[in-house]
Amino acid sequence: MADSPQRRLVTVCQHRSCARSGAEQVLAAFESHRAPHIRISSSECQGQCGSGPTVRVMPDNTWYCQVTPEDVNTIVHEHLEDNQPVERLLHPRMHQTASTYAHLAAQYQARETQET
């Protein structure tokens, strides 16, 4: 008997600050990857407003931050299909790894550069 993929729920915050950062497009990108073992849902505030758009994968309790529509394919293929969380997108408050801090710092620097 072949192993069936783990069933997962992916929630994408659609609250104000995440919405301003493109959460609607992130949700749409996830919805384009429908599969029987993946349920995609919008959510209200997930309490990580400064790090949005926020995506949470359950039952893994994996949190991704500052997700863009371009990141969705990577999350779907690496995490949802191959069971390998995407380390560079992990939320540093929930998943403390060196590369998540480095990636987050680079994203904040890029935003500051764009704003000036």
Phi, psi and omega per residue, in radians:
M1 nan 2.222 -3.121
A2 -1.261 2.549 3.078
D3 -1.201 2.272 3.068
S4 -1.569 2.583 -3.130
P5 -1.092 2.599 3.102
Q6 -1.174 2.373 3.085
R7 -1.291 2.381 -3.114
R8 -2.431 2.644 3.020
L9 -1.976 2.213 3.106
V10 -1.957 2.076 3.100
T11 -1.921 2.383 -3.128
V12 -2.098 2.032 -3.127
C13 -1.066 2.353 3.111
Q14 -2.104 0.275 -3.138
H15 -1.258 3.017 -2.950
R16 -0.838 -1.016 -3.042
S17 -1.199 -0.628 3.071
C18 -1.180 -0.690 3.126
A19 -1.071 -0.714 3.119
R20 -1.130 -0.395 -3.112
S21 -1.710 0.198 3.044
G22 1.726 0.364 -3.103
A23 -1.070 -0.559 3.134
E24 -1.108 -0.700 3.119
Q25 -1.224 -0.605 3.087
V26 -1.134 -0.782 3.105
L27 -1.049 -0.788 3.138
A28 -1.078 -0.689 3.122
A29 -1.121 -0.720 3.078
F30 -1.134 -0.716 -3.120
E31 -1.103 -0.419 3.109
S32 -1.304 -0.153 -3.131
H33 -1.887 0.726 -3.135
R34 -1.022 2.382 3.056
A35 -2.621 2.655 -3.093
P36 -1.028 -0.503 -3.089
H37 -1.640 0.044 -3.115
I38 -2.150 2.214 3.028
R39 -1.955 2.250 -3.134
I40 -1.879 2.358 -3.119
S41 -2.533 2.520 2.966
S42 -1.402 2.787 3.099
S43 -2.460 2.847 2.981
E44 -1.371 -2.942 -3.073
C45 -0.953 2.303 3.088
Q46 -1.788 0.159 3.039
G47 1.362 0.320 -3.136
Q48 -2.195 0.816 -2.951
C49 -0.984 -0.615 -3.118
G50 -1.350 -0.056 -3.049
S51 -2.129 0.325 -3.025
G52 -1.400 2.912 -0.069
P53 -1.156 2.407 -3.129
T54 -1.782 2.364 3.101
V55 -2.194 2.334 3.113
R56 -2.144 2.316 3.132
V57 -1.940 2.156 3.129
M58 -2.045 2.619 0.163
P59 -1.494 0.121 -3.103
D60 -1.141 -0.402 -3.019
N61 0.998 0.783 3.100
T62 -1.717 2.244 -3.124
W63 -1.937 2.272 3.034
Y64 -1.997 2.538 -3.137
C65 -2.233 2.751 3.137
Q66 0.880 0.767 -3.122
V67 -1.338 2.380 3.070
T68 -1.940 2.845 3.074
P69 -0.996 -0.557 3.129
E70 -1.179 -0.424 3.134
D71 -1.369 -0.334 -3.005
V72 -1.072 -0.792 3.116
N73 -0.982 -0.724 3.138
T74 -1.116 -0.801 3.129
I75 -1.078 -0.785 -3.122
V76 -1.084 -0.879 -3.052
H77 -1.272 -0.804 -3.067
E78 -1.366 -0.798 -3.057
H79 -1.549 -0.972 -3.010
L80 -1.289 -0.485 3.133
E81 -1.762 -0.713 -3.062
D82 -1.806 0.046 3.102
N83 1.042 0.552 3.109
Q84 -2.105 1.765 3.120
P85 -0.949 2.575 -3.116
V86 -1.474 1.725 -2.980
E87 -1.014 -0.692 -3.069
R88 -1.164 -0.308 -3.125
L89 -1.835 -0.052 -3.118
L90 -1.084 2.455 3.128
H91 -1.245 2.123 -3.041
P92 -1.148 -0.399 3.093
R93 -1.244 -0.548 -3.091
M94 -1.705 -0.509 -3.057
H95 -2.309 1.713 -3.030
Q96 -1.560 1.714 3.064
T97 -2.280 2.705 -3.111
A98 -1.085 -0.713 -3.075
S99 -1.234 -0.540 3.106
T100 -1.175 -0.671 3.099
Y101 -1.140 -0.733 -3.139
A102 -1.128 -0.760 -3.136
H103 -1.141 -0.768 3.141
L104 -1.090 -0.732 3.114
A105 -1.084 -0.715 3.114
A106 -1.121 -0.698 3.121
Q107 -1.141 -0.762 3.127
Y108 -1.112 -0.699 3.099
Q109 -1.084 -0.748 3.139
A110 -1.093 -0.724 3.113
R111 -1.111 -0.756 3.134
E112 -1.096 -0.687 3.130
T113 -1.121 -0.714 -3.139
Q114 -1.178 -0.587 -3.084
E115 -1.362 -0.336 -3.114
T116 -1.685 nan nan
